[in-house]
Every structure is written in C-alpha cells, then in structure tokens.
C-alpha cells in the first residue's frame, strides 16, 4: 500500500512522481502551462528594497483577514556572503492560506502532539506566526544569526496580530504571546553540516518523537544546494519512530529553472521518498500560477 493510500484522503488530488520519466513529463507540463517567465519572475522575493513589509493573509473563520508587519534586511542581501533568507519570498503567504483552508491539513495542524520543522525559514516567520498556536512544537531554522534574530522578532510581533482576538480566554495579549512562543523554537541549522551537528538537538526538541511535518518554502533555486537539502530531509525523516506515522515533507516553490527543479525532484525520489505534486485543481487560485507544491514521505 502506498503512502498516499495510507495517509492522505482520496479527496486530495495528488500526482505521483515515481521515476525520472514521470518527473520530466509532469514538470514539462507544469512549466509549459504556467504563466512562469524566467525573464520577469526574478528570484521570487516580494520586495528586495523594503525594510518593513505590510501584508494581509486571508484565513478561514474565525481568523479572517489578518495584517502582518514583516521586517526584512535589504542591506543583508547586498553584504558579502549574504543569503536570500534576508527577504520574504512570494510563495509563503499563499501557502499558509491554503494550508489553513484545506480541511485535512488544517486538522493535521490542530493537534497537541503535532511537531513541525521549517527548513530555510528566512526572516518571514509567517508560517509559525499562523500555525504555532495549533501545534505542540514549531521549530523554525536557518543558518544565519542575523536572519534568526529578525525571524524571532517577526514571529513575536505577528503572533499578537493573529491570535490575540481569536482566543476564547480572556488573556492579555502579552500573556497569550508568551504562551504561544513557548511552543516556538528558533535554531541554527546548516544543510552543509553533517547530521551529527543538528540531529541530537532536534531530537531533544521533540523528546525523541521526530517531526510530524517539515515545511520547506522556496528552498529550490541553487543547484549546489540540492544534494545537502535532500540529505538533510532524509536524515531528519529517518529519526521518526516506526510506531508513528512517517514525517510528511511539504515543499512549496516558485517555478524558476526547469533544470534545477527537475534535478531536485529526481534526487528527492531517488533518496527513498515517495513524492507527489498537489494538482492545480487542489490548490487555491493564488497558488496555481507560477508555483508548485509537493508532498513526500520516506518509504518504510
């Protein structure tokens, strides 16, 4: 029985990517049918020259439309040895909206036993700001102390905006923020380091249960990072105990380079993962054009 049959509802339309042939066929169709343009899409940042972004995410009831103020570091993008994590990338806002709207994913992220890891979180903090109050533990990671500092600020600032008015309890906003931040861990994780550098600390964060879900938003843009990215996913997912459901990996990306995109998917499937693309019909309108969402789990 496939992971699809074991874990996902039949209502979730997933396209299996079993081998190089199916990957190339599906990716060719995806790029050909998309409004993607390598000439005008850029890297995928919302803005690379603004210190403070004002965004609105459209969430289902009882949340509704919520305003976010996201700090970023345009100067950090221009410094020697800089990283693209200093800016907010386009795929994250529509992804969190879709995850919250999808009944199955929303229920999965509403459990006191759910543990979440985000790889390459960057400064945005949008996913943990929206999701942290629903799960047991949310670990957001990147590999720059400057980025992690801004990331913490963004999560803390936007938790209040998202959650202070939705709790049925009469708590002060500061108390509610502290309660939710107790579930959030912000940590340094470098894919290029050996697994012994990060697995012990990740294990202690989840008390040995591993992670229920891993998010990776717009982490596929550099061919040199594909192998360490896939290796990191494999090592972390391998720590999930056999008596628990396998770790689900959700990769959301903007369409840029066909070659890099295809190479990542091929290496991901060849590393022991069962991988699916979420069909356009199953995505929200603002994720259908120029983006792709994949779900994978390590075969057992």
C-alpha positions, 0 to 999 in steps of 0.5 A: 500500500502506498503512502498516499493510500495510507495517509492522505484522503482520496479527496486530495488530488495528488500526482505521483512522481515515481521515476525520472520519466514521470518527473520530466513529463509532469514538470514539462507540463507544469512549466509549459502551462504556467504563466512562469517567465524566467525573464520577469519572475526574478528570484521570487522575493516580494520586495528586495528594497523594503525594510518593513513589509505590510501584508494581509493573509486571508484565513478561514473563520474565525481568523479572517483577514489578518495584517502582518508587519514583516521586517526584512534586511535589504542591506543583508542581501547586498553584504558579502556572503549574504543569503536570500533568507534576508527577504520574504519570498512570494510563495509563503503567504499563499501557502499558509492560506491554503494550508489553513483552508484545506480541511485535512491539513488544517486538522493535521495542524490542530493537534497537541502532539503535532511537531513541525520543522521549517527548513530555510525559514528566512526572516518571514516567520509567517508560517509559525506566526499562523500555525504555532498556536495549533501545534505542540512544537514549531521549530523554525531554522536557518543558518544565519544569526542575523536572519534568526534574530529578525525571524524571532522578532517577526514571529513575536510581533505577528503572533499578537496580530493573529491570535490575540482576538481569536482566543476564547480566554480572556488573556492579555495579549502579552500573556497569550504571546508568551504562551504561544512562543513557548511552543516556538523554537528558533535554531541554527541549522546548516544543510552543509553540516553533517547530521551529527551537528543538528540531529541530537538537538532536534531530537531533544526538541521533540523528546525523541518523537521526530517531526510530524511535518517539515515545511520547506518554502522556496528552498529550490533555486541553487543547484549546489544546494540540492544534494545537502537539502535532500540529505538533510530531509532524509536524515531528519525523516529517518529519526521518526519512530516506526510506531508513528506515522512517517514525517510528511515533507511539504515543499512549496516553490516558485517555478524558476529553472526547469533544470534545477527543479527537475534535478531536485525532484529526481534526487528527492525520489531517488533518496527513498521518498515517495513524492507527489505534486498537489494538482492545480485543481487542489490548490487555491487560485493564488497558488496555481500560477507560477508555483508548485507544491509537493508532498513526500514521505520516506518509504518504510 
